[in-house]
């Protein structure tokens, strides 16, 4: 079924992003992987929403997708700002440098 | 960091998520997609979150500037 194909691609993208987050030690690569995961969630939302809700006039999944894109952009910018702060302090970007702020 | 272990765990996650999705049953009817509904909903029903997003973006920009500029 076609909706399963959309979900398949979305979950595959999510798995790729998850692998990138787990294995990367460089901050930029981790940010890119998180962006891949956010985009897979948006793709899943669009794919499922075009089957259930679109055109019914009650609720629109595309509005939620736009909000998700906006929040994803904000998250990426905040992460980049934090990495710039880390670079200013340590001179390089390595996630293992942030060992002190974990709980 | 063991990459093979991460790969195995990600593959297990993929299988655990894709199996319930592939087992979904029911009638999935593709409906016509119209960009008019999108704009109509965005500026009528969801206009308050649309404006709140701008406030969130301004706060994020200020926070990014404060964090990234440091103590110069």
Backbone of each chain as nested JSON, in Angstrom:
{
  "chains": [
    {"id": "A", "residues": [
      {"number": 1, "name": "UNK", "atoms": {"N": [0.851, -1.195, 0.0], "CA": [0.0, 0.0, 0.0], "C": [0.881, 1.238, 0.0]}},
      {"number": 2, "name": "UNK", "atoms": {"N": [0.379, 2.292, -0.559], "CA": [1.226, 3.443, -0.816], "C": [1.58, 4.189, 0.465]}},
      {"number": 3, "name": "UNK", "atoms": {"N": [0.657, 4.21, 1.416], "CA": [0.93, 4.922, 2.66], "C": [2.027, 4.21, 3.442]}},
      {"number": 4, "name": "UNK", "atoms": {"N": [2.127, 2.899, 3.26], "CA": [3.215, 2.171, 3.897], "C": [4.55, 2.51, 3.255]}},
      {"number": 5, "name": "UNK", "atoms": {"N": [4.538, 2.795, 1.951], "CA": [5.777, 3.177, 1.279], "C": [6.288, 4.512, 1.816]}},
      {"number": 6, "name": "UNK", "atoms": {"N": [5.376, 5.453, 2.019], "CA": [5.778, 6.751, 2.57], "C": [6.344, 6.579, 3.97]}},
      {"number": 7, "name": "UNK", "atoms": {"N": [5.663, 5.774, 4.779], "CA": [6.157, 5.551, 6.136], "C": [7.484, 4.804, 6.129]}},
      {"number": 8, "name": "UNK", "atoms": {"N": [7.649, 3.913, 5.141], "CA": [8.919, 3.189, 5.031], "C": [10.074, 4.146, 4.785]}},
      {"number": 9, "name": "UNK", "atoms": {"N": [9.889, 5.051, 3.84], "CA": [10.952, 6.025, 3.54], "C": [11.221, 6.911, 4.749]}},
      {"number": 10, "name": "UNK", "atoms": {"N": [10.145, 7.322, 5.432], "CA": [10.316, 8.215, 6.581], "C": [11.055, 7.512, 7.71]}},
      {"number": 11, "name": "UNK", "atoms": {"N": [10.693, 6.251, 7.978], "CA": [11.349, 5.538, 9.073], "C": [12.79, 5.201, 8.705]}},
      {"number": 12, "name": "UNK", "atoms": {"N": [13.037, 4.944, 7.414], "CA": [14.415, 4.714, 6.976], "C": [15.266, 5.964, 7.169]}},
      {"number": 13, "name": "UNK", "atoms": {"N": [14.713, 7.118, 6.828], "CA": [15.432, 8.375, 7.057], "C": [15.684, 8.581, 8.543]}},
      {"number": 14, "name": "UNK", "atoms": {"N": [14.681, 8.247, 9.366], "CA": [14.851, 8.415, 10.811], "C": [15.95, 7.512, 11.341]}},
      {"number": 15, "name": "UNK", "atoms": {"N": [16.018, 6.277, 10.799], "CA": [17.058, 5.358, 11.251], "C": [18.436, 5.854, 10.839]}},
      {"number": 16, "name": "UNK", "atoms": {"N": [18.538, 6.426, 9.635], "CA": [19.818, 6.98, 9.171], "C": [20.256, 8.13, 10.085]}},
      {"number": 17, "name": "UNK", "atoms": {"N": [19.301, 8.991, 10.425], "CA": [19.626, 10.099, 11.321], "C": [20.012, 9.624, 12.708]}},
      {"number": 18, "name": "UNK", "atoms": {"N": [19.331, 8.575, 13.174], "CA": [19.648, 8.038, 14.503], "C": [21.046, 7.439, 14.53]}},
      {"number": 19, "name": "UNK", "atoms": {"N": [21.399, 6.738, 13.446], "CA": [22.755, 6.183, 13.356], "C": [23.799, 7.297, 13.348]}},
      {"number": 20, "name": "UNK", "atoms": {"N": [23.496, 8.381, 12.646], "CA": [24.43, 9.497, 12.618], "C": [24.601, 10.141, 13.974]}},
      {"number": 21, "name": "UNK", "atoms": {"N": [23.489, 10.279, 14.721], "CA": [23.57, 10.874, 16.051], "C": [24.37, 9.977, 16.988]}},
      {"number": 22, "name": "UNK", "atoms": {"N": [24.16, 8.661, 16.885], "CA": [24.848, 7.754, 17.806], "C": [26.343, 7.726, 17.529]}},
      {"number": 23, "name": "UNK", "atoms": {"N": [26.722, 7.647, 16.256], "CA": [28.128, 7.378, 15.952], "C": [28.981, 8.621, 15.814]}},
      {"number": 24, "name": "UNK", "atoms": {"N": [28.377, 9.8, 15.67], "CA": [29.204, 10.978, 15.403], "C": [29.705, 11.587, 16.698]}},
      {"number": 25, "name": "UNK", "atoms": {"N": [30.913, 12.069, 16.656], "CA": [31.48, 12.8, 17.775], "C": [31.682, 14.263, 17.44]}},
      {"number": 26, "name": "UNK", "atoms": {"N": [31.506, 14.618, 16.186], "CA": [31.666, 16.003, 15.757], "C": [30.303, 16.67, 15.804]}},
      {"number": 27, "name": "UNK", "atoms": {"N": [30.277, 17.906, 16.277], "CA": [29.011, 18.568, 16.51], "C": [28.219, 18.857, 15.262]}},
      {"number": 28, "name": "UNK", "atoms": {"N": [28.902, 19.256, 14.189], "CA": [28.19, 19.609, 12.965], "C": [27.495, 18.384, 12.375]}},
      {"number": 29, "name": "UNK", "atoms": {"N": [28.189, 17.262, 12.434], "CA": [27.59, 16.037, 11.89], "C": [26.364, 15.627, 12.702]}},
      {"number": 30, "name": "UNK", "atoms": {"N": [26.444, 15.839, 14.007], "CA": [25.288, 15.528, 14.86], "C": [24.105, 16.44, 14.553]}},
      {"number": 31, "name": "UNK", "atoms": {"N": [24.396, 17.711, 14.292], "CA": [23.313, 18.635, 13.922], "C": [22.668, 18.223, 12.606]}},
      {"number": 32, "name": "UNK", "atoms": {"N": [23.484, 17.821, 11.645], "CA": [22.934, 17.39, 10.348], "C": [22.065, 16.15, 10.532]}},
      {"number": 33, "name": "UNK", "atoms": {"N": [22.5, 15.24, 11.403], "CA": [21.715, 14.028, 11.643], "C": [20.392, 14.35, 12.323]}},
      {"number": 34, "name": "UNK", "atoms": {"N": [20.415, 15.306, 13.253], "CA": [19.17, 15.704, 13.904], "C": [18.222, 16.35, 12.905]}},
      {"number": 35, "name": "UNK", "atoms": {"N": [18.786, 17.12, 11.96], "CA": [17.946, 17.704, 10.912], "C": [17.328, 16.62, 10.029]}},
      {"number": 36, "name": "UNK", "atoms": {"N": [18.097, 15.568, 9.746], "CA": [17.543, 14.453, 8.957], "C": [16.378, 13.813, 9.7]}},
      {"number": 37, "name": "UNK", "atoms": {"N": [16.51, 13.658, 11.023], "CA": [15.431, 13.049, 11.802], "C": [14.193, 13.934, 11.814]}},
      {"number": 38, "name": "UNK", "atoms": {"N": [14.392, 15.255, 11.95], "CA": [13.244, 16.174, 11.936], "C": [12.542, 16.13, 10.58]}},
      {"number": 39, "name": "UNK", "atoms": {"N": [13.343, 16.082, 9.511], "CA": [12.742, 16.054, 8.178], "C": [12.011, 14.742, 7.919]}},
      {"number": 40, "name": "UNK", "atoms": {"N": [12.489, 13.652, 8.507], "CA": [11.758, 12.396, 8.353], "C": [10.418, 12.464, 9.068]}},
      {"number": 41, "name": "UNK", "atoms": {"N": [10.393, 13.114, 10.236], "CA": [9.12, 13.264, 10.943], "C": [8.145, 14.122, 10.151]}},
      {"number": 42, "name": "UNK", "atoms": {"N": [8.671, 15.182, 9.518], "CA": [7.792, 16.045, 8.708], "C": [7.277, 15.294, 7.49]}},
      {"number": 43, "name": "UNK", "atoms": {"N": [8.157, 14.48, 6.888], "CA": [7.74, 13.688, 5.726], "C": [6.645, 12.694, 6.1]}},
      {"number": 44, "name": "UNK", "atoms": {"N": [6.799, 12.081, 7.281], "CA": [5.775, 11.15, 7.742], "C": [4.453, 11.869, 7.983]}},
      {"number": 45, "name": "UNK", "atoms": {"N": [4.542, 13.063, 8.566], "CA": [3.337, 13.851, 8.829], "C": [2.615, 14.215, 7.542]}},
      {"number": 46, "name": "UNK", "atoms": {"N": [3.371, 14.651, 6.546], "CA": [2.768, 15.022, 5.274], "C": [2.162, 13.805, 4.582]}},
      {"number": 47, "name": "UNK", "atoms": {"N": [2.927, 12.685, 4.607], "CA": [2.454, 11.501, 3.905], "C": [1.187, 10.925, 4.494]}},
      {"number": 48, "name": "UNK", "atoms": {"N": [1.142, 10.854, 5.829], "CA": [-0.059, 10.32, 6.462], "C": [-1.195, 11.315, 6.379]}},
      {"number": 49, "name": "UNK", "atoms": {"N": [-0.86, 12.598, 6.552], "CA": [-1.917, 13.604, 6.574], "C": [-2.602, 13.795, 5.241]}},
      {"number": 50, "name": "UNK", "atoms": {"N": [-1.891, 13.512, 4.149], "CA": [-2.537, 13.657, 2.852], "C": [-3.534, 12.533, 2.61]}},
      {"number": 51, "name": "UNK", "atoms": {"N": [-3.499, 11.519, 3.43], "CA": [-4.474, 10.436, 3.277], "C": [-5.684, 10.604, 4.174]}},
      {"number": 52, "name": "UNK", "atoms": {"N": [-5.499, 11.273, 5.309], "CA": [-6.589, 11.286, 6.265], "C": [-7.345, 12.609, 6.317]}},
      {"number": 53, "name": "UNK", "atoms": {"N": [-6.61, 13.695, 6.352], "CA": [-7.221, 14.944, 6.779], "C": [-7.347, 16.009, 5.7]}},
      {"number": 54, "name": "UNK", "atoms": {"N": [-6.573, 15.898, 4.655], "CA": [-6.507, 17.032, 3.74], "C": [-7.834, 17.218, 3.021]}},
      {"number": 55, "name": "UNK", "atoms": {"N": [-8.249, 18.453, 2.925], "CA": [-9.464, 18.759, 2.214], "C": [-10.725, 18.585, 3.02]}},
      {"number": 56, "name": "UNK", "atoms": {"N": [-10.607, 18.066, 4.225], "CA": [-11.816, 17.889, 5.008], "C": [-12.264, 19.21, 5.631]}},
      {"number": 57, "name": "UNK", "atoms": {"N": [-11.341, 20.156, 5.722], "CA": [-11.734, 21.464, 6.207], "C": [-11.69, 21.597, 7.707]}},
      {"number": 58, "name": "UNK", "atoms": {"N": [-11.474, 20.507, 8.433], "CA": [-11.472, 20.61, 9.886], "C": [-10.07, 20.889, 10.417]}},
      {"number": 59, "name": "UNK", "atoms": {"N": [-9.096, 20.169, 9.895], "CA": [-7.73, 20.327, 10.401], "C": [-6.792, 20.092, 9.23]}},
      {"number": 60, "name": "UNK", "atoms": {"N": [-5.652, 20.776, 9.275], "CA": [-4.756, 20.685, 8.142], "C": [-3.391, 20.217, 8.606]}},
      {"number": 61, "name": "UNK", "atoms": {"N": [-2.87, 19.096, 8.09], "CA": [-1.549, 18.644, 8.511], "C": [-0.433, 19.515, 7.996]}},
      {"number": 62, "name": "UNK", "atoms": {"N": [-0.685, 20.252, 6.922], "CA": [0.377, 21.068, 6.345], "C": [0.73, 22.235, 7.248]}},
      {"number": 63, "name": "UNK", "atoms": {"N": [-0.27, 22.724, 8.01], "CA": [0.015, 23.793, 8.956], "C": [0.952, 23.283, 10.047]}},
      {"number": 64, "name": "UNK", "atoms": {"N": [0.678, 22.078, 10.524], "CA": [1.569, 21.48, 11.516], "C": [2.949, 21.241, 10.915]}},
      {"number": 65, "name": "UNK", "atoms": {"N": [2.99, 20.864, 9.643], "CA": [4.285, 20.655, 8.995], "C": [5.061, 21.963, 8.911]}},
      {"number": 66, "name": "UNK", "atoms": {"N": [4.363, 23.06, 8.616], "CA": [5.045, 24.358, 8.562], "C": [5.589, 24.737, 9.929]}},
      {"number": 67, "name": "UNK", "atoms": {"N": [4.787, 24.506, 10.965], "CA": [5.257, 24.814, 12.314], "C": [6.447, 23.928, 12.686]}},
      {"number": 68, "name": "UNK", "atoms": {"N": [6.391, 22.672, 12.265], "CA": [7.5, 21.765, 12.562], "C": [8.761, 22.207, 11.839]}},
      {"number": 69, "name": "UNK", "atoms": {"N": [8.621, 22.698, 10.6], "CA": [9.783, 23.197, 9.86], "C": [10.37, 24.408, 10.569]}},
      {"number": 70, "name": "UNK", "atoms": {"N": [9.476, 25.298, 11.055], "CA": [9.96, 26.498, 11.744], "C": [10.699, 26.125, 13.026]}},
      {"number": 71, "name": "UNK", "atoms": {"N": [10.129, 25.188, 13.794], "CA": [10.79, 24.769, 15.031], "C": [12.105, 24.065, 14.727]}},
      {"number": 72, "name": "UNK", "atoms": {"N": [12.152, 23.298, 13.631], "CA": [13.393, 22.638, 13.253], "C": [14.483, 23.625, 12.888]}},
      {"number": 73, "name": "UNK", "atoms": {"N": [14.11, 24.682, 12.172], "CA": [15.09, 25.712, 11.818], "C": [15.607, 26.402, 13.073]}},
      {"number": 74, "name": "UNK", "atoms": {"N": [14.694, 26.691, 14.017], "CA": [15.1, 27.33, 15.268], "C": [16.066, 26.429, 16.035]}},
      {"number": 75, "name": "UNK", "atoms": {"N": [15.736, 25.129, 16.072], "CA": [16.601, 24.18, 16.78], "C": [17.982, 24.111, 16.16]}},
      {"number": 76, "name": "UNK", "atoms": {"N": [18.029, 24.09, 14.83], "CA": [19.318, 24.052, 14.153], "C": [20.138, 25.295, 14.45]}},
      {"number": 77, "name": "UNK", "atoms": {"N": [19.471, 26.455, 14.476], "CA": [20.193, 27.699, 14.735], "C": [20.711, 27.744, 16.163]}},
      {"number": 78, "name": "UNK", "atoms": {"N": [19.897, 27.26, 17.109], "CA": [20.33, 27.237, 18.513], "C": [21.51, 26.287, 18.694]}},
      {"number": 79, "name": "UNK", "atoms": {"N": [21.447, 25.132, 18.046], "CA": [22.557, 24.19, 18.136], "C": [23.828, 24.754, 17.536]}},
      {"number": 80, "name": "UNK", "atoms": {"N": [23.698, 25.462, 16.416], "CA": [24.875, 26.072, 15.795], "C": [25.461, 27.159, 16.693]}},
      {"number": 81, "name": "UNK", "atoms": {"N": [24.593, 27.917, 17.359], "CA": [25.083, 28.93, 18.292], "C": [25.828, 28.319, 19.458]}},
      {"number": 82, "name": "UNK", "atoms": {"N": [25.299, 27.212, 19.969], "CA": [25.993, 26.518, 21.066], "C": [27.345, 25.984, 20.608]}},
      {"number": 83, "name": "UNK", "atoms": {"N": [27.393, 25.467, 19.365], "CA": [28.671, 24.958, 18.869], "C": [29.67, 26.08, 18.677]}},
      {"number": 84, "name": "UNK", "atoms": {"N": [29.18, 27.265, 18.265], "CA": [30.081, 28.416, 18.138], "C": [30.631, 28.805, 19.504]}},
      {"number": 85, "name": "UNK", "atoms": {"N": [29.768, 28.742, 20.539], "CA": [30.242, 29.041, 21.898], "C": [31.283, 28.033, 22.346]}},
      {"number": 86, "name": "UNK", "atoms": {"N": [31.055, 26.751, 22.029], "CA": [32.032, 25.712, 22.373], "C": [33.354, 25.957, 21.654]}},
      {"number": 87, "name": "UNK", "atoms": {"N": [33.267, 26.367, 20.387], "CA": [34.49, 26.634, 19.62], "C": [35.259, 27.815, 20.186]}},
      {"number": 88, "name": "UNK", "atoms": {"N": [34.527, 28.838, 20.634], "CA": [35.206, 29.986, 21.229], "C": [35.903, 29.61, 22.524]}},
      {"number": 89, "name": "UNK", "atoms": {"N": [35.342, 28.659, 23.24], "CA": [35.93, 28.332, 24.537], "C": [37.08, 27.337, 24.421]}},
      {"number": 90, "name": "UNK", "atoms": {"N": [36.909, 26.311, 23.562], "CA": [37.883, 25.235, 23.53], "C": [38.782, 25.26, 22.305]}},
      {"number": 91, "name": "UNK", "atoms": {"N": [38.391, 25.963, 21.271], "CA": [39.22, 25.997, 20.071], "C": [38.935, 24.901, 19.08]}},
      {"number": 92, "name": "UNK", "atoms": {"N": [38.093, 23.937, 19.439], "CA": [37.675, 22.896, 18.507], "C": [36.284, 22.425, 18.917]}},
      {"number": 93, "name": "UNK", "atoms": {"N": [35.639, 21.733, 18.004], "CA": [34.28, 21.269, 18.269], "C": [34.321, 19.758, 18.441]}},
      {"number": 94, "name": "UNK", "atoms": {"N": [34.149, 19.325, 19.653], "CA": [34.103, 17.89, 19.947], "C": [33.082, 17.699, 21.059]}},
      {"number": 95, "name": "UNK", "atoms": {"N": [32.203, 16.733, 20.863], "CA": [31.109, 16.562, 21.823], "C": [31.648, 16.083, 23.168]}},
      {"number": 96, "name": "UNK", "atoms": {"N": [32.786, 15.367, 23.142], "CA": [33.33, 14.876, 24.404], "C": [33.879, 16.005, 25.27]}},
      {"number": 97, "name": "UNK", "atoms": {"N": [33.998, 17.215, 24.684], "CA": [34.399, 18.362, 25.5], "C": [33.277, 18.82, 26.418]}},
      {"number": 98, "name": "UNK", "atoms": {"N": [32.073, 18.407, 26.119], "CA": [30.917, 18.858, 26.893], "C": [30.579, 17.868, 28.001]}},
      {"number": 99, "name": "UNK", "atoms": {"N": [31.581, 17.171, 28.496], "CA": [31.331, 16.151, 29.483], "C": [30.872, 16.728, 30.819]}},
      {"number": 100, "name": "UNK", "atoms": {"N": [31.181, 18.008, 31.042], "CA": [30.872, 18.583, 32.348], "C": [29.413, 18.97, 32.498]}},
      {"number": 101, "name": "UNK", "atoms": {"N": [28.705, 19.164, 31.412], "CA": [27.335, 19.67, 31.53], "C": [26.31, 18.561, 31.426]}},
      {"number": 102, "name": "UNK", "atoms": {"N": [26.764, 17.307, 31.412], "CA": [25.765, 16.247, 31.426], "C": [25.264, 16.055, 32.86]}},
      {"number": 103, "name": "UNK", "atoms": {"N": [24.112, 15.395, 32.968], "CA": [23.55, 15.245, 34.292], "C": [23.998, 13.937, 34.904]}}
    ]},
    {"id": "B", "residues": [
      {"number": 1, "name": "UNK", "atoms": {"N": [33.649, 4.567, 20.399], "CA": [32.253, 4.295, 20.008], "C": [32.236, 3.156, 19.0]}},
      {"number": 2, "name": "UNK", "atoms": {"N": [31.527, 2.099, 19.349], "CA": [31.479, 0.944, 18.474], "C": [30.411, 1.154, 17.41]}},
      {"number": 3, "name": "UNK", "atoms": {"N": [30.861, 1.252, 16.157], "CA": [29.91, 1.578, 15.094], "C": [29.04, 0.387, 14.721]}},
      {"number": 4, "name": "UNK", "atoms": {"N": [29.608, -0.816, 14.865], "CA": [28.807, -1.986, 14.506], "C": [27.659, -2.187, 15.482]}},
      {"number": 5, "name": "UNK", "atoms": {"N": [27.946, -1.901, 16.766], "CA": [26.892, -2.006, 17.771], "C": [25.793, -0.983, 17.516]}},
      {"number": 6, "name": "UNK", "atoms": {"N": [26.197, 0.217, 17.132], "CA": [25.216, 1.252, 16.805], "C": [24.398, 0.855, 15.588]}},
      {"number": 7, "name": "UNK", "atoms": {"N": [25.069, 0.254, 14.606], "CA": [24.361, -0.172, 13.392], "C": [23.34, -1.254, 13.711]}},
      {"number": 8, "name": "UNK", "atoms": {"N": [23.733, -2.2, 14.561], "CA": [22.811, -3.277, 14.943], "C": [21.611, -2.708, 15.701]}},
      {"number": 9, "name": "UNK", "atoms": {"N": [21.856, -1.769, 16.607], "CA": [20.744, -1.2, 17.373], "C": [19.82, -0.383, 16.489]}},
      {"number": 10, "name": "UNK", "atoms": {"N": [20.385, 0.323, 15.515], "CA": [19.539, 1.107, 14.605], "C": [18.711, 0.188, 13.715]}},
      {"number": 11, "name": "UNK", "atoms": {"N": [19.317, -0.924, 13.272], "CA": [18.55, -1.874, 12.449], "C": [17.425, -2.504, 13.272]}},
      {"number": 12, "name": "UNK", "atoms": {"N": [17.7, -2.813, 14.53], "CA": [16.646, -3.358, 15.398], "C": [15.526, -2.346, 15.613]}},
      {"number": 13, "name": "UNK", "atoms": {"N": [15.902, -1.073, 15.782], "CA": [14.896, -0.017, 15.907], "C": [14.049, 0.094, 14.648]}},
      {"number": 14, "name": "UNK", "atoms": {"N": [14.732, 0.006, 13.491], "CA": [14.011, 0.107, 12.224], "C": [13.013, -1.031, 12.073]}},
      {"number": 15, "name": "UNK", "atoms": {"N": [13.441, -2.242, 12.423], "CA": [12.524, -3.384, 12.321], "C": [11.363, -3.239, 13.3]}},
      {"number": 16, "name": "UNK", "atoms": {"N": [11.675, -2.799, 14.524], "CA": [10.616, -2.68, 15.53], "C": [9.61, -1.604, 15.186]}},
      {"number": 17, "name": "UNK", "atoms": {"N": [10.023, -0.608, 14.413], "CA": [9.071, 0.448, 14.044], "C": [8.352, 0.103, 12.751]}},
      {"number": 18, "name": "UNK", "atoms": {"N": [9.059, -0.557, 11.799], "CA": [8.452, -0.76, 10.481], "C": [7.433, -1.897, 10.509]}},
      {"number": 19, "name": "UNK", "atoms": {"N": [7.552, -2.825, 11.448], "CA": [6.625, -3.957, 11.468], "C": [5.195, -3.527, 11.805]}},
      {"number": 20, "name": "UNK", "atoms": {"N": [4.941, -2.702, 12.832], "CA": [3.558, -2.273, 13.034], "C": [3.015, -1.397, 11.921]}},
      {"number": 21, "name": "UNK", "atoms": {"N": [3.924, -0.648, 11.262], "CA": [3.455, 0.19, 10.151], "C": [3.014, -0.672, 8.977]}},
      {"number": 22, "name": "UNK", "atoms": {"N": [3.794, -1.721, 8.688], "CA": [3.425, -2.594, 7.571], "C": [2.206, -3.441, 7.885]}},
      {"number": 23, "name": "UNK", "atoms": {"N": [1.916, -3.611, 9.188], "CA": [0.742, -4.39, 9.56], "C": [-0.52, -3.554, 9.669]}},
      {"number": 24, "name": "UNK", "atoms": {"N": [-0.407, -2.269, 9.335], "CA": [-1.603, -1.425, 9.389], "C": [-2.616, -1.874, 8.348]}},
      {"number": 25, "name": "UNK", "atoms": {"N": [-3.837, -1.917, 8.765], "CA": [-4.892, -2.294, 7.837], "C": [-5.973, -1.215, 7.85]}},
      {"number": 26, "name": "UNK", "atoms": {"N": [-6.734, -1.192, 6.791], "CA": [-7.778, -0.195, 6.697], "C": [-7.75, 0.467, 5.334]}},
      {"number": 27, "name": "UNK", "atoms": {"N": [-8.748, 1.25, 5.083], "CA": [-8.879, 1.908, 3.794], "C": [-8.196, 3.264, 3.85]}},
      {"number": 28, "name": "UNK", "atoms": {"N": [-7.141, 3.4, 3.075], "CA": [-6.459, 4.682, 2.986], "C": [-6.829, 5.334, 1.66]}},
      {"number": 29, "name": "UNK", "atoms": {"N": [-7.586, 6.373, 1.77], "CA": [-8.091, 7.021, 0.565], "C": [-7.307, 8.308, 0.348]}},
      {"number": 30, "name": "UNK", "atoms": {"N": [-6.576, 8.398, -0.737], "CA": [-5.895, 9.659, -1.005], "C": [-6.882, 10.729, -1.436]}},
      {"number": 31, "name": "UNK", "atoms": {"N": [-6.813, 11.837, -0.779], "CA": [-7.742, 12.914, -1.08], "C": [-7.009, 13.977, -1.876]}},
      {"number": 32, "name": "UNK", "atoms": {"N": [-7.763, 14.823, -2.51], "CA": [-7.174, 15.849, -3.366], "C": [-6.476, 16.895, -2.508]}},
      {"number": 33, "name": "UNK", "atoms": {"N": [-5.276, 17.226, -2.923], "CA": [-4.495, 18.194, -2.162], "C": [-4.625, 19.562, -2.815]}},
      {"number": 34, "name": "UNK", "atoms": {"N": [-5.002, 20.492, -2.004], "CA": [-5.243, 21.826, -2.53], "C": [-4.521, 22.828, -1.64]}},
      {"number": 35, "name": "UNK", "atoms": {"N": [-3.766, 23.694, -2.247], "CA": [-2.987, 24.646, -1.471], "C": [-3.883, 25.76, -0.922]}},
      {"number": 36, "name": "UNK", "atoms": {"N": [-5.086, 25.862, -1.41], "CA": [-5.986, 26.909, -0.936], "C": [-6.407, 26.653, 0.507]}},
      {"number": 37, "name": "UNK", "atoms": {"N": [-6.677, 25.392, 0.825], "CA": [-7.054, 25.051, 2.198], "C": [-5.929, 25.385, 3.167]}},
      {"number": 38, "name": "UNK", "atoms": {"N": [-4.71, 25.184, 2.665], "CA": [-3.533, 25.442, 3.49], "C": [-3.488, 26.9, 3.948]}},
      {"number": 39, "name": "UNK", "atoms": {"N": [-3.561, 27.798, 3.006], "CA": [-3.527, 29.217, 3.36], "C": [-4.747, 29.649, 4.148]}},
      {"number": 40, "name": "UNK", "atoms": {"N": [-5.88, 29.048, 3.811], "CA": [-7.107, 29.408, 4.533], "C": [-7.017, 29.001, 6.0]}},
      {"number": 41, "name": "UNK", "atoms": {"N": [-6.545, 27.779, 6.245], "CA": [-6.412, 27.321, 7.627], "C": [-5.323, 28.088, 8.362]}},
      {"number": 42, "name": "UNK", "atoms": {"N": [-4.273, 28.42, 7.633], "CA": [-3.138, 29.081, 8.29], "C": [-3.518, 30.457, 8.8]}},
      {"number": 43, "name": "UNK", "atoms": {"N": [-4.353, 31.162, 8.059], "CA": [-4.656, 32.533, 8.459], "C": [-6.029, 32.694, 9.073]}},
      {"number": 44, "name": "UNK", "atoms": {"N": [-6.746, 31.598, 9.288], "CA": [-8.004, 31.716, 10.014], "C": [-7.985, 30.954, 11.335]}},
      {"number": 45, "name": "UNK", "atoms": {"N": [-7.776, 29.64, 11.224], "CA": [-7.855, 28.826, 12.424], "C": [-6.564, 28.835, 13.223]}},
      {"number": 46, "name": "UNK", "atoms": {"N": [-5.434, 28.923, 12.505], "CA": [-4.133, 28.8, 13.177], "C": [-3.365, 30.102, 13.15]}},
      {"number": 47, "name": "UNK", "atoms": {"N": [-4.075, 31.212, 13.211], "CA": [-3.361, 32.487, 13.103], "C": [-2.639, 32.822, 14.405]}},
      {"number": 48, "name": "UNK", "atoms": {"N": [-3.175, 32.366, 15.527], "CA": [-2.506, 32.647, 16.804], "C": [-1.187, 31.876, 16.946]}},
      {"number": 49, "name": "UNK", "atoms": {"N": [-1.137, 30.558, 16.651], "CA": [0.175, 29.905, 16.644], "C": [1.122, 30.462, 15.593]}},
      {"number": 50, "name": "UNK", "atoms": {"N": [0.561, 30.914, 14.476], "CA": [1.408, 31.499, 13.432], "C": [2.117, 32.745, 13.933]}},
      {"number": 51, "name": "UNK", "atoms": {"N": [1.406, 33.538, 14.75], "CA": [2.046, 34.719, 15.303], "C": [2.966, 34.37, 16.461]}},
      {"number": 52, "name": "UNK", "atoms": {"N": [2.604, 33.305, 17.203], "CA": [3.46, 32.912, 18.329], "C": [4.808, 32.366, 17.849]}},
      {"number": 53, "name": "UNK", "atoms": {"N": [4.803, 31.789, 16.63], "CA": [6.06, 31.308, 16.06], "C": [7.054, 32.455, 15.886]}},
      {"number": 54, "name": "UNK", "atoms": {"N": [6.535, 33.622, 15.505], "CA": [7.435, 34.759, 15.317], "C": [8.059, 35.183, 16.635]}},
      {"number": 55, "name": "UNK", "atoms": {"N": [7.257, 35.133, 17.712], "CA": [7.795, 35.471, 19.033], "C": [8.89, 34.478, 19.43]}},
      {"number": 56, "name": "UNK", "atoms": {"N": [8.635, 33.193, 19.165], "CA": [9.625, 32.16, 19.482], "C": [10.901, 32.388, 18.681]}},
      {"number": 57, "name": "UNK", "atoms": {"N": [10.749, 32.774, 17.403], "CA": [11.93, 33.004, 16.563], "C": [12.738, 34.19, 17.084]}},
      {"number": 58, "name": "UNK", "atoms": {"N": [12.046, 35.249, 17.508], "CA": [12.765, 36.411, 18.04], "C": [13.522, 36.03, 19.315]}},
      {"number": 59, "name": "UNK", "atoms": {"N": [12.865, 35.269, 20.187], "CA": [13.54, 34.827, 21.405], "C": [14.737, 33.952, 21.11]}},
      {"number": 60, "name": "UNK", "atoms": {"N": [14.596, 33.076, 20.109], "CA": [15.712, 32.209, 19.737], "C": [16.868, 33.014, 19.178]}},
      {"number": 61, "name": "UNK", "atoms": {"N": [16.555, 34.022, 18.367], "CA": [17.631, 34.849, 17.789], "C": [18.383, 35.588, 18.89]}},
      {"number": 62, "name": "UNK", "atoms": {"N": [17.639, 36.149, 19.841], "CA": [18.296, 36.863, 20.943], "C": [19.154, 35.914, 21.775]}},
      {"number": 63, "name": "UNK", "atoms": {"N": [18.636, 34.719, 22.04], "CA": [19.413, 33.75, 22.805], "C": [20.656, 33.295, 22.077]}},
      {"number": 64, "name": "UNK", "atoms": {"N": [20.539, 33.1, 20.755], "CA": [21.704, 32.688, 19.97], "C": [22.772, 33.771, 19.986]}},
      {"number": 65, "name": "UNK", "atoms": {"N": [22.341, 35.029, 19.842], "CA": [23.311, 36.129, 19.857], "C": [23.998, 36.207, 21.223]}},
      {"number": 66, "name": "UNK", "atoms": {"N": [23.213, 36.021, 22.29], "CA": [23.798, 36.099, 23.632], "C": [24.783, 34.968, 23.876]}},
      {"number": 67, "name": "UNK", "atoms": {"N": [24.439, 33.76, 23.398], "CA": [25.319, 32.613, 23.644], "C": [26.562, 32.67, 22.761]}},
      {"number": 68, "name": "UNK", "atoms": {"N": [26.369, 32.987, 21.485], "CA": [27.474, 32.871, 20.539], "C": [28.451, 34.036, 20.64]}},
      {"number": 69, "name": "UNK", "atoms": {"N": [27.997, 35.194, 21.123], "CA": [28.923, 36.321, 21.179], "C": [29.89, 36.176, 22.344]}},
      {"number": 70, "name": "UNK", "atoms": {"N": [29.431, 35.554, 23.422], "CA": [30.323, 35.324, 24.552], "C": [30.622, 36.599, 25.312]}},
      {"number": 71, "name": "UNK", "atoms": {"N": [31.826, 36.68, 25.843], "CA": [32.213, 37.823, 26.666], "C": [33.212, 38.692, 25.929]}},
      {"number": 72, "name": "UNK", "atoms": {"N": [32.804, 39.142, 24.781], "CA": [33.703, 40.019, 24.021], "C": [33.585, 41.46, 24.497]}}
    ]}
  ]
}
